[in-house]
Amino acid sequence: MAFTLDPKRCAVLAMDYQNEILGMTPDYREKNLLGTVKRVLDAARGTGATIIYITVSFRDDYADAPAHSPLFQDEKARGVMKAGSPGATICEELTPQAGDIVINKHCVDPFNGTHLANVLRAKDIDTLVLMGVWTNYVVEATARTGADSGYRIIVVTDGCASNTEENHRFFINQILPMLGTAATASDVIAALR
């Protein structure tokens, strides 16, 4: 697929690549997911594109977790995704670099309750390149809100994974065509040059 990206107006979002979430993501090692994401991040940094890491974590008492969300109440019950814990840390393979932005959220959608929209406006961003785990959670939520907010949405299909392959494919094949463009890591790297 041939398209172009203006690095000055493009933000590459690497979302929820945290140890505990990856630990619940089947086959991500076999698919070389982290190697693919790293290639895109390195290429984007080389062009001057904005790199934004999105994480999710909570206070020790989970007072900042959505009170009626079964997903986050399950995390509270299991005691996972606590701010500063090894499990909530971005995986070592994708450690943020100098100049990268890290934004923490307390729900699925990184636009909700964070300063993400302010950062994008301040940098005059018009295109979001999305990669993350899980595809049908953070990637879908970001694509929906981003598209509704007027951003051009590009999802790096081989830079995403989900809790099941079926959930990943359903978003890519059924939902994404109404929100943005599916592209491979190679497509995005070529478009940034």
Number of C-alpha atoms within 10 A of each C-alpha: 10 8 10 12 18 16 20 15 16 24 24 23 22 27 26 27 28 23 18 18 21 22 12 13 17 14 16 17 11 7 13 12 18 20 14 18 21 17 15 26 25 14 17 21 17 12 14 15 21 23 22 22 21 22 24 25 24 24 14 15 10 21 11 13 20 14 12 8 11 10 13 20 15 11 17 20 9 9 13 20 26 19 17 12 14 14 18 21 21 24 18 11 11 17 13 17 11 6 10 14 15 16 15 19 21 21 22 20 21 24 16 15 12 15 13 19 15 11 16 19 10 9 13 13 20 18 22 24 23 25 30 29 25 24 28 22 18 24 29 23 17 23 25 19 16 22 17 11 11 10 20 18 21 22 28 25 19 19 26 25 25 25 18 14 13 11 15 21 17 13 17 22 11 9 15 20 11 11 19 19 15 20 19 17 21 14 16 23 18 16 15 19 13
